[in-house]
Amino acid sequence: QVQLVESRGGLVQAGGSLRLSCAVSGSADGPNVMAWYRQAPGKPRDFVARINSGAMTAYANSVKDRFRISRDNAKNTVYLQMNNLKPEDTGVYYCSFQLRGIYVYWGQGTQVTVSS
């Protein structure tokens, strides 16, 4: 069984920065993609960023120049560095671990609130 544990989010002012982390444990060996999604109140869960086993990354257009995803394979941990945060970045952020293109696991979600 694979488990994901996310760091605590928080409240930050617009223009500020925040870093999230997500640690993966359990039977997690194999090609994988680690990703972040977010869900604003009343809206669907949206893709934010992803990074695969080979460290190739992809970002949503809305965060492309402000967020950076990275991973530490030795720690089985993915990070999301969020800079120049905007109120529209507010939402619950979910970590995702996609294993061998078949299995998808989710973290519990962490609240990020950006005040204007």
QUIBEL-V542084 format. One line per field, one symbol per residue. ss: DSSP state (H for helix, E for strand, C for the rest). phi: phi as a letter, one per 20 degrees, with the letter a starting at -180 (. if undefined). Layout:
ss: ???
phi: ???
This chain:
ss: CEEEEECCCEEEECCCCEEEEEEEEECCCCCEEEEEEEECCCCCEEEEEEEECCCCEEECCCCCCCEEEEEECCCCEEEEEECCCCHHHCEEEEEEEEECCCEEEECCCEEEEEEC
phi: .dcccefffrdbfgnecbcdcbddcoedfpgbcdbccbcegmcffdfdabbegemfdbcfgfcgecdcdbbdffdlcdcceddlfcgfefreedeccddlmddcccfenbeccdee
